[in-house]
Amino acid sequence: MSSDVISSEELAAVRQLGFGEEVTYCKVFDWFRLKWGYVAWIEKSGNEYSYKIYSRGVYHRPKNVTEYPYCKNHEEAQVKLLEELIIVAQEQN
C-alpha cells in the first residue's frame, strides 16, 4: 500500500464531513484547505516530524490533545495530521 493512501477509517471520517472522491493524503489535505480553510503542513526538525493546522489567524489544536505532535517519520505525521484535522473540523462543525 502506498504511504499516500489513507485508511478506510480515515476515509469514512472525511466522507462524513462531505468529501466524496477517492483520496490520498495530498488530496484530502487540499480539500480541508478549500472547504474548511485549514492550512496544514508537516515540518522536519532533526530526526522528528511535526505538523500544524492554521486558519483565520489561529493555530488549531483539538481540545483533548495536550502534547506537541512529534512523529518518527513523514508517514506517521500524515496519519496524525489527518486525525487532528478531522477532530478540529468536527469541533468546529
PDB file of N, CA, C and O in Angstrom, chain B, residues numbered from 101:
ATOM      1  N   MET B 101       0.840  -1.178   0.000  1.00  0.00           N
ATOM      2  CA  MET B 101       0.000   0.000   0.000  1.00  0.00           C
ATOM      3  C   MET B 101       0.885   1.242   0.000  1.00  0.00           C
ATOM      4  O   MET B 101       1.867   1.307   0.740  1.00  0.00           O
ATOM      5  N   SER B 102       0.546   2.214  -0.817  1.00  0.00           N
ATOM      6  CA  SER B 102       1.290   3.464  -0.897  1.00  0.00           C
ATOM      7  C   SER B 102       1.140   4.258   0.389  1.00  0.00           C
ATOM      8  O   SER B 102       0.079   4.227   1.013  1.00  0.00           O
ATOM      9  N   SER B 103       2.179   4.967   0.792  1.00  0.00           N
ATOM     10  CA  SER B 103       2.104   5.782   2.005  1.00  0.00           C
ATOM     11  C   SER B 103       1.208   6.994   1.817  1.00  0.00           C
ATOM     12  O   SER B 103       0.923   7.703   2.783  1.00  0.00           O
ATOM     13  N   ASP B 104       0.755   7.247   0.590  1.00  0.00           N
ATOM     14  CA  ASP B 104      -0.119   8.392   0.339  1.00  0.00           C
ATOM     15  C   ASP B 104      -1.595   7.994   0.303  1.00  0.00           C
ATOM     16  O   ASP B 104      -2.449   8.841   0.037  1.00  0.00           O
ATOM     17  N   VAL B 105      -1.909   6.736   0.561  1.00  0.00           N
ATOM     18  CA  VAL B 105      -3.301   6.273   0.559  1.00  0.00           C
ATOM     19  C   VAL B 105      -3.787   6.208   1.997  1.00  0.00           C
ATOM     20  O   VAL B 105      -3.152   5.585   2.849  1.00  0.00           O
ATOM     21  N   ILE B 106      -4.918   6.855   2.263  1.00  0.00           N
ATOM     22  CA  ILE B 106      -5.415   6.878   3.628  1.00  0.00           C
ATOM     23  C   ILE B 106      -6.180   5.598   3.940  1.00  0.00           C
ATOM     24  O   ILE B 106      -6.602   4.878   3.035  1.00  0.00           O
ATOM     25  N   SER B 107      -6.353   5.323   5.229  1.00  0.00           N
ATOM     26  CA  SER B 107      -7.031   4.104   5.655  1.00  0.00           C
ATOM     27  C   SER B 107      -8.541   4.214   5.458  1.00  0.00           C
ATOM     28  O   SER B 107      -9.068   5.304   5.232  1.00  0.00           O
ATOM     29  N   SER B 108      -9.227   3.086   5.544  1.00  0.00           N
ATOM     30  CA  SER B 108     -10.682   3.086   5.376  1.00  0.00           C
ATOM     31  C   SER B 108     -11.376   3.852   6.499  1.00  0.00           C
ATOM     32  O   SER B 108     -12.409   4.479   6.268  1.00  0.00           O
ATOM     33  N   GLU B 109     -10.821   3.811   7.719  1.00  0.00           N
ATOM     34  CA  GLU B 109     -11.391   4.568   8.834  1.00  0.00           C
ATOM     35  C   GLU B 109     -11.265   6.075   8.584  1.00  0.00           C
ATOM     36  O   GLU B 109     -12.206   6.832   8.824  1.00  0.00           O
ATOM     37  N   GLU B 110     -10.093   6.500   8.099  1.00  0.00           N
ATOM     38  CA  GLU B 110      -9.892   7.919   7.783  1.00  0.00           C
ATOM     39  C   GLU B 110     -10.810   8.338   6.643  1.00  0.00           C
ATOM     40  O   GLU B 110     -11.382   9.427   6.674  1.00  0.00           O
ATOM     41  N   LEU B 111     -10.952   7.479   5.637  1.00  0.00           N
ATOM     42  CA  LEU B 111     -11.820   7.778   4.508  1.00  0.00           C
ATOM     43  C   LEU B 111     -13.263   7.938   4.971  1.00  0.00           C
ATOM     44  O   LEU B 111     -13.946   8.869   4.542  1.00  0.00           O
ATOM     45  N   ALA B 112     -13.734   7.053   5.833  1.00  0.00           N
ATOM     46  CA  ALA B 112     -15.105   7.152   6.349  1.00  0.00           C
ATOM     47  C   ALA B 112     -15.305   8.463   7.099  1.00  0.00           C
ATOM     48  O   ALA B 112     -16.347   9.104   6.957  1.00  0.00           O
ATOM     49  N   ALA B 113     -14.328   8.866   7.888  1.00  0.00           N
ATOM     50  CA  ALA B 113     -14.448  10.107   8.658  1.00  0.00           C
ATOM     51  C   ALA B 113     -14.501  11.334   7.750  1.00  0.00           C
ATOM     52  O   ALA B 113     -15.305  12.233   7.993  1.00  0.00           O
ATOM     53  N   VAL B 114     -13.668  11.396   6.711  1.00  0.00           N
ATOM     54  CA  VAL B 114     -13.696  12.569   5.829  1.00  0.00           C
ATOM     55  C   VAL B 114     -14.924  12.544   4.930  1.00  0.00           C
ATOM     56  O   VAL B 114     -15.424  13.599   4.540  1.00  0.00           O
ATOM     57  N   ARG B 115     -15.414  11.362   4.598  1.00  0.00           N
ATOM     58  CA  ARG B 115     -16.666  11.291   3.824  1.00  0.00           C
ATOM     59  C   ARG B 115     -17.836  11.820   4.653  1.00  0.00           C
ATOM     60  O   ARG B 115     -18.723  12.474   4.105  1.00  0.00           O
ATOM     61  N   GLN B 116     -17.857  11.552   5.957  1.00  0.00           N
ATOM     62  CA  GLN B 116     -18.909  12.086   6.826  1.00  0.00           C
ATOM     63  C   GLN B 116     -18.873  13.609   6.862  1.00  0.00           C
ATOM     64  O   GLN B 116     -19.899  14.253   7.080  1.00  0.00           O
ATOM     65  N   LEU B 117     -17.702  14.181   6.649  1.00  0.00           N
ATOM     66  CA  LEU B 117     -17.568  15.640   6.615  1.00  0.00           C
ATOM     67  C   LEU B 117     -17.861  16.207   5.234  1.00  0.00           C
ATOM     68  O   LEU B 117     -17.860  17.426   5.064  1.00  0.00           O
ATOM     69  N   GLY B 118     -18.113  15.349   4.235  1.00  0.00           N
ATOM     70  CA  GLY B 118     -18.525  15.813   2.926  1.00  0.00           C
ATOM     71  C   GLY B 118     -17.570  15.574   1.772  1.00  0.00           C
ATOM     72  O   GLY B 118     -17.851  16.020   0.660  1.00  0.00           O
ATOM     73  N   PHE B 119     -16.452  14.888   1.986  1.00  0.00           N
ATOM     74  CA  PHE B 119     -15.501  14.610   0.907  1.00  0.00           C
ATOM     75  C   PHE B 119     -16.000  13.427   0.111  1.00  0.00           C
ATOM     76  O   PHE B 119     -16.346  12.408   0.709  1.00  0.00           O
ATOM     77  N   GLY B 120     -16.057  13.509  -1.238  1.00  0.00           N
ATOM     78  CA  GLY B 120     -16.729  12.490  -1.998  1.00  0.00           C
ATOM     79  C   GLY B 120     -15.936  11.735  -3.030  1.00  0.00           C
ATOM     80  O   GLY B 120     -16.551  11.012  -3.813  1.00  0.00           O
ATOM     81  N   GLU B 121     -14.644  11.836  -3.103  1.00  0.00           N
ATOM     82  CA  GLU B 121     -13.899  11.124  -4.146  1.00  0.00           C
ATOM     83  C   GLU B 121     -12.855  10.208  -3.533  1.00  0.00           C
ATOM     84  O   GLU B 121     -12.630  10.235  -2.323  1.00  0.00           O
ATOM     85  N   GLU B 122     -12.208   9.382  -4.381  1.00  0.00           N
ATOM     86  CA  GLU B 122     -11.107   8.559  -3.887  1.00  0.00           C
ATOM     87  C   GLU B 122      -9.996   9.496  -3.435  1.00  0.00           C
ATOM     88  O   GLU B 122      -9.722  10.508  -4.080  1.00  0.00           O
ATOM     89  N   VAL B 123      -9.371   9.156  -2.342  1.00  0.00           N
ATOM     90  CA  VAL B 123      -8.490  10.138  -1.716  1.00  0.00           C
ATOM     91  C   VAL B 123      -7.077   9.628  -1.485  1.00  0.00           C
ATOM     92  O   VAL B 123      -6.827   8.436  -1.308  1.00  0.00           O
ATOM     93  N   THR B 124      -6.178  10.582  -1.495  1.00  0.00           N
ATOM     94  CA  THR B 124      -4.825  10.418  -0.997  1.00  0.00           C
ATOM     95  C   THR B 124      -4.661  11.483   0.079  1.00  0.00           C
ATOM     96  O   THR B 124      -5.489  12.388   0.184  1.00  0.00           O
ATOM     97  N   TYR B 125      -3.616  11.387   0.868  1.00  0.00           N
ATOM     98  CA  TYR B 125      -3.394  12.408   1.882  1.00  0.00           C
ATOM     99  C   TYR B 125      -3.322  13.795   1.248  1.00  0.00           C
ATOM    100  O   TYR B 125      -3.907  14.748   1.764  1.00  0.00           O
ATOM    101  N   CYS B 126      -2.615  13.906   0.143  1.00  0.00           N
ATOM    102  CA  CYS B 126      -2.462  15.198  -0.528  1.00  0.00           C
ATOM    103  C   CYS B 126      -3.820  15.771  -0.924  1.00  0.00           C
ATOM    104  O   CYS B 126      -4.092  16.946  -0.678  1.00  0.00           O
ATOM    105  N   LYS B 127      -4.675  14.949  -1.537  1.00  0.00           N
ATOM    106  CA  LYS B 127      -5.997  15.417  -1.951  1.00  0.00           C
ATOM    107  C   LYS B 127      -6.859  15.825  -0.765  1.00  0.00           C
ATOM    108  O   LYS B 127      -7.534  16.853  -0.808  1.00  0.00           O
ATOM    109  N   VAL B 128      -6.836  15.022   0.290  1.00  0.00           N
ATOM    110  CA  VAL B 128      -7.690  15.348   1.434  1.00  0.00           C
ATOM    111  C   VAL B 128      -7.171  16.579   2.178  1.00  0.00           C
ATOM    112  O   VAL B 128      -7.974  17.361   2.688  1.00  0.00           O
ATOM    113  N   PHE B 129      -5.846  16.774   2.254  1.00  0.00           N
ATOM    114  CA  PHE B 129      -5.321  17.994   2.869  1.00  0.00           C
ATOM    115  C   PHE B 129      -5.731  19.216   2.042  1.00  0.00           C
ATOM    116  O   PHE B 129      -6.085  20.252   2.604  1.00  0.00           O
ATOM    117  N   ASP B 130      -5.685  19.101   0.715  1.00  0.00           N
ATOM    118  CA  ASP B 130      -6.159  20.187  -0.154  1.00  0.00           C
ATOM    119  C   ASP B 130      -7.640  20.457   0.073  1.00  0.00           C
ATOM    120  O   ASP B 130      -8.062  21.613   0.121  1.00  0.00           O
ATOM    121  N   TRP B 131      -8.431  19.397   0.214  1.00  0.00           N
ATOM    122  CA  TRP B 131      -9.871  19.542   0.445  1.00  0.00           C
ATOM    123  C   TRP B 131     -10.149  20.270   1.757  1.00  0.00           C
ATOM    124  O   TRP B 131     -11.009  21.150   1.803  1.00  0.00           O
ATOM    125  N   PHE B 132      -9.432  19.915   2.823  1.00  0.00           N
ATOM    126  CA  PHE B 132      -9.603  20.622   4.097  1.00  0.00           C
ATOM    127  C   PHE B 132      -9.260  22.105   3.947  1.00  0.00           C
ATOM    128  O   PHE B 132      -9.893  22.960   4.566  1.00  0.00           O
ATOM    129  N   ARG B 133      -8.256  22.402   3.123  1.00  0.00           N
ATOM    130  CA  ARG B 133      -7.881  23.805   2.902  1.00  0.00           C
ATOM    131  C   ARG B 133      -8.988  24.544   2.162  1.00  0.00           C
ATOM    132  O   ARG B 133      -9.362  25.651   2.549  1.00  0.00           O
ATOM    133  N   LEU B 134      -9.514  23.937   1.098  1.00  0.00           N
ATOM    134  CA  LEU B 134     -10.539  24.599   0.284  1.00  0.00           C
ATOM    135  C   LEU B 134     -11.894  24.670   0.982  1.00  0.00           C
ATOM    136  O   LEU B 134     -12.547  25.713   0.953  1.00  0.00           O
ATOM    137  N   LYS B 135     -12.323  23.579   1.604  1.00  0.00           N
ATOM    138  CA  LYS B 135     -13.656  23.523   2.218  1.00  0.00           C
ATOM    139  C   LYS B 135     -13.704  24.174   3.587  1.00  0.00           C
ATOM    140  O   LYS B 135     -14.645  24.908   3.890  1.00  0.00           O
ATOM    141  N   TRP B 136     -12.710  23.917   4.415  1.00  0.00           N
ATOM    142  CA  TRP B 136     -12.736  24.356   5.802  1.00  0.00           C
ATOM    143  C   TRP B 136     -11.798  25.529   6.084  1.00  0.00           C
ATOM    144  O   TRP B 136     -11.894  26.152   7.142  1.00  0.00           O
ATOM    145  N   GLY B 137     -10.896  25.838   5.157  1.00  0.00           N
ATOM    146  CA  GLY B 137      -9.962  26.938   5.365  1.00  0.00           C
ATOM    147  C   GLY B 137      -8.765  26.578   6.220  1.00  0.00           C
ATOM    148  O   GLY B 137      -8.038  27.466   6.666  1.00  0.00           O
ATOM    149  N   TYR B 138      -8.539  25.276   6.461  1.00  0.00           N
ATOM    150  CA  TYR B 138      -7.409  24.845   7.282  1.00  0.00           C
ATOM    151  C   TYR B 138      -6.175  24.639   6.409  1.00  0.00           C
ATOM    152  O   TYR B 138      -6.173  23.797   5.512  1.00  0.00           O
ATOM    153  N   VAL B 139      -5.149  25.400   6.675  1.00  0.00           N
ATOM    154  CA  VAL B 139      -3.861  25.200   6.019  1.00  0.00           C
ATOM    155  C   VAL B 139      -3.076  24.273   6.947  1.00  0.00           C
ATOM    156  O   VAL B 139      -2.855  24.605   8.112  1.00  0.00           O
ATOM    157  N   ALA B 140      -2.658  23.129   6.445  1.00  0.00           N
ATOM    158  CA  ALA B 140      -1.980  22.133   7.266  1.00  0.00           C
ATOM    159  C   ALA B 140      -0.673  21.734   6.603  1.00  0.00           C
ATOM    160  O   ALA B 140      -0.589  21.636   5.378  1.00  0.00           O
ATOM    161  N   TRP B 141       0.337  21.508   7.416  1.00  0.00           N
ATOM    162  CA  TRP B 141       1.630  21.108   6.854  1.00  0.00           C
ATOM    163  C   TRP B 141       2.423  20.285   7.853  1.00  0.00           C
ATOM    164  O   TRP B 141       2.128  20.247   9.048  1.00  0.00           O
ATOM    165  N   ILE B 142       3.447  19.625   7.312  1.00  0.00           N
ATOM    166  CA  ILE B 142       4.358  18.791   8.092  1.00  0.00           C
ATOM    167  C   ILE B 142       5.744  19.415   8.003  1.00  0.00           C
ATOM    168  O   ILE B 142       6.190  19.814   6.927  1.00  0.00           O
ATOM    169  N   GLU B 143       6.418  19.496   9.144  1.00  0.00           N
ATOM    170  CA  GLU B 143       7.770  20.050   9.206  1.00  0.00           C
ATOM    171  C   GLU B 143       8.728  18.996   9.732  1.00  0.00           C
ATOM    172  O   GLU B 143       8.354  18.164  10.559  1.00  0.00           O
ATOM    173  N   LYS B 144       9.963  19.032   9.251  1.00  0.00           N
ATOM    174  CA  LYS B 144      11.004  18.147   9.771  1.00  0.00           C
ATOM    175  C   LYS B 144      12.017  18.981  10.536  1.00  0.00           C
ATOM    176  O   LYS B 144      12.507  19.999  10.047  1.00  0.00           O
ATOM    177  N   SER B 145      12.320  18.529  11.746  1.00  0.00           N
ATOM    178  CA  SER B 145      13.324  19.181  12.580  1.00  0.00           C
ATOM    179  C   SER B 145      14.226  18.084  13.131  1.00  0.00           C
ATOM    180  O   SER B 145      13.816  17.298  13.984  1.00  0.00           O
ATOM    181  N   GLY B 146      15.459  18.042  12.632  1.00  0.00           N
ATOM    182  CA  GLY B 146      16.360  16.965  13.031  1.00  0.00           C
ATOM    183  C   GLY B 146      15.817  15.637  12.538  1.00  0.00           C
ATOM    184  O   GLY B 146      15.608  15.454  11.339  1.00  0.00           O
ATOM    185  N   ASN B 147      15.585  14.704  13.465  1.00  0.00           N
ATOM    186  CA  ASN B 147      15.049  13.390  13.108  1.00  0.00           C
ATOM    187  C   ASN B 147      13.555  13.272  13.373  1.00  0.00           C
ATOM    188  O   ASN B 147      12.980  12.199  13.195  1.00  0.00           O
ATOM    189  N   GLU B 148      12.922  14.359  13.795  1.00  0.00           N
ATOM    190  CA  GLU B 148      11.500  14.310  14.135  1.00  0.00           C
ATOM    191  C   GLU B 148      10.677  15.133  13.158  1.00  0.00           C
ATOM    192  O   GLU B 148      11.162  16.081  12.540  1.00  0.00           O
ATOM    193  N   TYR B 149       9.417  14.738  13.040  1.00  0.00           N
ATOM    194  CA  TYR B 149       8.461  15.449  12.195  1.00  0.00           C
ATOM    195  C   TYR B 149       7.354  15.985  13.083  1.00  0.00           C
ATOM    196  O   TYR B 149       6.955  15.340  14.053  1.00  0.00           O
ATOM    197  N   SER B 150       6.866  17.152  12.750  1.00  0.00           N
ATOM    198  CA  SER B 150       5.719  17.710  13.452  1.00  0.00           C
ATOM    199  C   SER B 150       4.752  18.250  12.412  1.00  0.00           C
ATOM    200  O   SER B 150       5.101  18.375  11.238  1.00  0.00           O
ATOM    201  N   TYR B 151       3.556  18.566  12.833  1.00  0.00           N
ATOM    202  CA  TYR B 151       2.549  19.078  11.909  1.00  0.00           C
ATOM    203  C   TYR B 151       1.768  20.196  12.572  1.00  0.00           C
ATOM    204  O   TYR B 151       1.700  20.288  13.797  1.00  0.00           O
ATOM    205  N   LYS B 152       1.180  21.046  11.739  1.00  0.00           N
ATOM    206  CA  LYS B 152       0.438  22.196  12.243  1.00  0.00           C
ATOM    207  C   LYS B 152      -0.806  22.418  11.388  1.00  0.00           C
ATOM    208  O   LYS B 152      -0.848  22.056  10.213  1.00  0.00           O
ATOM    209  N   ILE B 153      -1.809  23.018  12.006  1.00  0.00           N
ATOM    210  CA  ILE B 153      -3.048  23.393  11.333  1.00  0.00           C
ATOM    211  C   ILE B 153      -3.275  24.867  11.636  1.00  0.00           C
ATOM    212  O   ILE B 153      -3.255  25.273  12.798  1.00  0.00           O
ATOM    213  N   TYR B 154      -3.489  25.667  10.600  1.00  0.00           N
ATOM    214  CA  TYR B 154      -3.639  27.113  10.750  1.00  0.00           C
ATOM    215  C   TYR B 154      -4.846  27.589   9.951  1.00  0.00           C
ATOM    216  O   TYR B 154      -5.048  27.161   8.815  1.00  0.00           O
ATOM    217  N   SER B 155      -5.642  28.466  10.536  1.00  0.00           N
ATOM    218  CA  SER B 155      -6.791  29.036   9.836  1.00  0.00           C
ATOM    219  C   SER B 155      -7.244  30.304  10.536  1.00  0.00           C
ATOM    220  O   SER B 155      -7.310  30.366  11.764  1.00  0.00           O
ATOM    221  N   ARG B 156      -7.554  31.310   9.737  1.00  0.00           N
ATOM    222  CA  ARG B 156      -8.102  32.571  10.242  1.00  0.00           C
ATOM    223  C   ARG B 156      -7.251  33.184  11.357  1.00  0.00           C
ATOM    224  O   ARG B 156      -7.775  33.701  12.343  1.00  0.00           O
ATOM    225  N   GLY B 157      -5.929  33.117  11.181  1.00  0.00           N
ATOM    226  CA  GLY B 157      -5.024  33.732  12.142  1.00  0.00           C
ATOM    227  C   GLY B 157      -4.791  32.941  13.411  1.00  0.00           C
ATOM    228  O   GLY B 157      -4.217  33.465  14.366  1.00  0.00           O
ATOM    229  N   VAL B 158      -5.231  31.672  13.446  1.00  0.00           N
ATOM    230  CA  VAL B 158      -5.127  30.859  14.658  1.00  0.00           C
ATOM    231  C   VAL B 158      -4.537  29.491  14.318  1.00  0.00           C
ATOM    232  O   VAL B 158      -4.896  28.885  13.309  1.00  0.00           O
ATOM    233  N   TYR B 159      -3.634  29.014  15.164  1.00  0.00           N
ATOM    234  CA  TYR B 159      -3.185  27.627  15.074  1.00  0.00           C
ATOM    235  C   TYR B 159      -4.202  26.785  15.825  1.00  0.00           C
ATOM    236  O   TYR B 159      -4.528  27.081  16.974  1.00  0.00           O
ATOM    237  N   HIS B 160      -4.706  25.739  15.186  1.00  0.00           N
ATOM    238  CA  HIS B 160      -5.761  24.914  15.777  1.00  0.00           C
ATOM    239  C   HIS B 160      -5.202  23.637  16.371  1.00  0.00           C
ATOM    240  O   HIS B 160      -4.313  23.005  15.800  1.00  0.00           O
ATOM    241  N   ARG B 161      -5.732  23.267  17.517  1.00  0.00           N
ATOM    242  CA  ARG B 161      -5.422  22.006  18.192  1.00  0.00           C
ATOM    243  C   ARG B 161      -6.734  21.462  18.738  1.00  0.00           C
ATOM    244  O   ARG B 161      -7.552  22.233  19.239  1.00  0.00           O
ATOM    245  N   PRO B 162      -6.953  20.160  18.655  1.00  0.00           N
ATOM    246  CA  PRO B 162      -8.141  19.605  19.301  1.00  0.00           C
ATOM    247  C   PRO B 162      -8.099  19.861  20.807  1.00  0.00           C
ATOM    248  O   PRO B 162      -7.026  19.932  21.405  1.00  0.00           O
ATOM    249  N   LYS B 163      -9.251  19.996  21.394  1.00  0.00           N
ATOM    250  CA  LYS B 163      -9.324  20.291  22.830  1.00  0.00           C
ATOM    251  C   LYS B 163      -8.711  19.199  23.693  1.00  0.00           C
ATOM    252  O   LYS B 163      -8.181  19.488  24.766  1.00  0.00           O
ATOM    253  N   ASN B 164      -8.774  17.952  23.245  1.00  0.00           N
ATOM    254  CA  ASN B 164      -8.301  16.834  24.064  1.00  0.00           C
ATOM    255  C   ASN B 164      -6.837  16.476  23.839  1.00  0.00           C
ATOM    256  O   ASN B 164      -6.385  15.447  24.341  1.00  0.00           O
ATOM    257  N   VAL B 165      -6.082  17.286  23.104  1.00  0.00           N
ATOM    258  CA  VAL B 165      -4.675  16.998  22.820  1.00  0.00           C
ATOM    259  C   VAL B 165      -3.810  17.939  23.652  1.00  0.00           C
ATOM    260  O   VAL B 165      -3.972  19.158  23.592  1.00  0.00           O
ATOM    261  N   THR B 166      -2.884  17.363  24.434  1.00  0.00           N
ATOM    262  CA  THR B 166      -2.033  18.188  25.292  1.00  0.00           C
ATOM    263  C   THR B 166      -0.568  18.176  24.866  1.00  0.00           C
ATOM    264  O   THR B 166       0.166  19.117  25.169  1.00  0.00           O
ATOM    265  N   GLU B 167      -0.132  17.135  24.172  1.00  0.00           N
ATOM    266  CA  GLU B 167       1.268  17.038  23.767  1.00  0.00           C
ATOM    267  C   GLU B 167       1.483  17.634  22.388  1.00  0.00           C
ATOM    268  O   GLU B 167       0.588  17.600  21.543  1.00  0.00           O
ATOM    269  N   TYR B 168       2.673  18.180  22.160  1.00  0.00           N
ATOM    270  CA  TYR B 168       3.020  18.664  20.832  1.00  0.00           C
ATOM    271  C   TYR B 168       3.233  17.456  19.931  1.00  0.00           C
ATOM    272  O   TYR B 168       3.835  16.470  20.357  1.00  0.00           O
ATOM    273  N   PRO B 169       2.752  17.514  18.699  1.00  0.00           N
ATOM    274  CA  PRO B 169       2.719  16.327  17.836  1.00  0.00           C
ATOM    275  C   PRO B 169       4.037  15.979  17.135  1.00  0.00           C
ATOM    276  O   PRO B 169       4.197  16.278  15.951  1.00  0.00           O
ATOM    277  N   TYR B 170       4.971  15.362  17.835  1.00  0.00           N
ATOM    278  CA  TYR B 170       6.205  14.900  17.191  1.00  0.00           C
ATOM    279  C   TYR B 170       6.030  13.469  16.718  1.00  0.00           C
ATOM    280  O   TYR B 170       5.458  12.638  17.423  1.00  0.00           O
ATOM    281  N   CYS B 171       6.524  13.183  15.523  1.00  0.00           N
ATOM    282  CA  CYS B 171       6.397  11.853  14.919  1.00  0.00           C
ATOM    283  C   CYS B 171       7.766  11.372  14.464  1.00  0.00           C
ATOM    284  O   CYS B 171       8.685  12.167  14.267  1.00  0.00           O
ATOM    285  N   LYS B 172       7.890  10.042  14.298  1.00  0.00           N
ATOM    286  CA  LYS B 172       9.165   9.431  13.895  1.00  0.00           C
ATOM    287  C   LYS B 172       9.462   9.585  12.422  1.00  0.00           C
ATOM    288  O   LYS B 172      10.628   9.631  12.028  1.00  0.00           O
ATOM    289  N   ASN B 173       8.403   9.668  11.576  1.00  0.00           N
ATOM    290  CA  ASN B 173       8.622   9.761  10.139  1.00  0.00           C
ATOM    291  C   ASN B 173       7.469  10.525   9.473  1.00  0.00           C
ATOM    292  O   ASN B 173       6.466  10.840  10.114  1.00  0.00           O
ATOM    293  N   HIS B 174       7.629  10.809   8.201  1.00  0.00           N
ATOM    294  CA  HIS B 174       6.634  11.591   7.456  1.00  0.00           C
ATOM    295  C   HIS B 174       5.292  10.865   7.373  1.00  0.00           C
ATOM    296  O   HIS B 174       4.240  11.494   7.485  1.00  0.00           O
ATOM    297  N   GLU B 175       5.322   9.561   7.178  1.00  0.00           N
ATOM    298  CA  GLU B 175       4.088   8.786   7.059  1.00  0.00           C
ATOM    299  C   GLU B 175       3.267   8.856   8.348  1.00  0.00           C
ATOM    300  O   GLU B 175       2.049   9.033   8.305  1.00  0.00           O
ATOM    301  N   GLU B 176       3.941   8.716   9.497  1.00  0.00           N
ATOM    302  CA  GLU B 176       3.245   8.824  10.783  1.00  0.00           C
ATOM    303  C   GLU B 176       2.674  10.232  10.954  1.00  0.00           C
ATOM    304  O   GLU B 176       1.567  10.393  11.469  1.00  0.00           O
ATOM    305  N   ALA B 177       3.415  11.240  10.531  1.00  0.00           N
ATOM    306  CA  ALA B 177       2.934  12.628  10.641  1.00  0.00           C
ATOM    307  C   ALA B 177       1.691  12.846   9.774  1.00  0.00           C
ATOM    308  O   ALA B 177       0.777  13.561  10.184  1.00  0.00           O
ATOM    309  N   GLN B 178       1.644  12.238   8.581  1.00  0.00           N
ATOM    310  CA  GLN B 178       0.454  12.354   7.725  1.00  0.00           C
ATOM    311  C   GLN B 178      -0.777  11.795   8.426  1.00  0.00           C
ATOM    312  O   GLN B 178      -1.836  12.423   8.430  1.00  0.00           O
ATOM    313  N   VAL B 179      -0.635  10.617   9.015  1.00  0.00           N
ATOM    314  CA  VAL B 179      -1.751   9.968   9.702  1.00  0.00           C
ATOM    315  C   VAL B 179      -2.220  10.827  10.874  1.00  0.00           C
ATOM    316  O   VAL B 179      -3.417  11.070  11.022  1.00  0.00           O
ATOM    317  N   LYS B 180      -1.295  11.284  11.700  1.00  0.00           N
ATOM    318  CA  LYS B 180      -1.640  12.093  12.869  1.00  0.00           C
ATOM    319  C   LYS B 180      -2.253  13.432  12.458  1.00  0.00           C
ATOM    320  O   LYS B 180      -3.207  13.895  13.085  1.00  0.00           O
ATOM    321  N   LEU B 181      -1.716  14.050  11.419  1.00  0.00           N
ATOM    322  CA  LEU B 181      -2.262  15.320  10.936  1.00  0.00           C
ATOM    323  C   LEU B 181      -3.693  15.138  10.471  1.00  0.00           C
ATOM    324  O   LEU B 181      -4.552  15.957  10.798  1.00  0.00           O
ATOM    325  N   LEU B 182      -3.971  14.085   9.714  1.00  0.00           N
ATOM    326  CA  LEU B 182      -5.335  13.852   9.249  1.00  0.00           C
ATOM    327  C   LEU B 182      -6.271  13.605  10.427  1.00  0.00           C
ATOM    328  O   LEU B 182      -7.383  14.131  10.453  1.00  0.00           O
ATOM    329  N   GLU B 183      -5.835  12.813  11.398  1.00  0.00           N
ATOM    330  CA  GLU B 183      -6.659  12.573  12.590  1.00  0.00           C
ATOM    331  C   GLU B 183      -7.000  13.900  13.268  1.00  0.00           C
ATOM    332  O   GLU B 183      -8.145  14.123  13.662  1.00  0.00           O
ATOM    333  N   GLU B 184      -6.019  14.767  13.401  1.00  0.00           N
ATOM    334  CA  GLU B 184      -6.225  16.049  14.062  1.00  0.00           C
ATOM    335  C   GLU B 184      -7.117  16.972  13.236  1.00  0.00           C
ATOM    336  O   GLU B 184      -7.958  17.673  13.800  1.00  0.00           O
ATOM    337  N   LEU B 185      -6.952  16.989  11.906  1.00  0.00           N
ATOM    338  CA  LEU B 185      -7.826  17.784  11.058  1.00  0.00           C
ATOM    339  C   LEU B 185      -9.285  17.352  11.201  1.00  0.00           C
ATOM    340  O   LEU B 185     -10.180  18.195  11.252  1.00  0.00           O
ATOM    341  N   ILE B 186      -9.522  16.059  11.264  1.00  0.00           N
ATOM    342  CA  ILE B 186     -10.883  15.544  11.417  1.00  0.00           C
ATOM    343  C   ILE B 186     -11.468  16.009  12.748  1.00  0.00           C
ATOM    344  O   ILE B 186     -12.609  16.469  12.796  1.00  0.00           O
ATOM    345  N   ILE B 187     -10.697  15.893  13.828  1.00  0.00           N
ATOM    346  CA  ILE B 187     -11.182  16.312  15.143  1.00  0.00           C
ATOM    347  C   ILE B 187     -11.465  17.802  15.167  1.00  0.00           C
ATOM    348  O   ILE B 187     -12.512  18.221  15.660  1.00  0.00           O
ATOM    349  N   VAL B 188     -10.548  18.616  14.641  1.00  0.00           N
ATOM    350  CA  VAL B 188     -10.734  20.068  14.633  1.00  0.00           C
ATOM    351  C   VAL B 188     -11.984  20.441  13.826  1.00  0.00           C
ATOM    352  O   VAL B 188     -12.774  21.279  14.259  1.00  0.00           O
ATOM    353  N   ALA B 189     -12.162  19.820  12.656  1.00  0.00           N
ATOM    354  CA  ALA B 189     -13.337  20.121  11.826  1.00  0.00           C
ATOM    355  C   ALA B 189     -14.622  19.691  12.523  1.00  0.00           C
ATOM    356  O   ALA B 189     -15.624  20.403  12.454  1.00  0.00           O
ATOM    357  N   GLN B 190     -14.614  18.545  13.188  1.00  0.00           N
ATOM    358  CA  GLN B 190     -15.809  18.099  13.906  1.00  0.00           C
ATOM    359  C   GLN B 190     -16.142  19.050  15.060  1.00  0.00           C
ATOM    360  O   GLN B 190     -17.314  19.318  15.321  1.00  0.00           O
ATOM    361  N   GLU B 191     -15.130  19.553  15.743  1.00  0.00           N
ATOM    362  CA  GLU B 191     -15.357  20.504  16.830  1.00  0.00           C
ATOM    363  C   GLU B 191     -15.923  21.820  16.323  1.00  0.00           C
ATOM    364  O   GLU B 191     -16.724  22.459  17.004  1.00  0.00           O
ATOM    365  N   GLN B 192     -15.504  22.231  15.115  1.00  0.00           N
ATOM    366  CA  GLN B 192     -15.985  23.488  14.535  1.00  0.00           C
ATOM    367  C   GLN B 192     -17.354  23.338  13.893  1.00  0.00           C
ATOM    368  O   GLN B 192     -18.054  24.330  13.690  1.00  0.00           O
ATOM    369  N   ASN B 193     -17.744  22.114  13.572  1.00  0.00           N
ATOM    370  CA  ASN B 193     -18.983  21.837  12.858  1.00  0.00           C
ATOM    371  C   ASN B 193     -20.198  21.927  13.743  1.00  0.00           C
ATOM    372  O   ASN B 193     -21.318  21.718  13.278  1.00  0.00           O
TER     373      ASN B 193
END
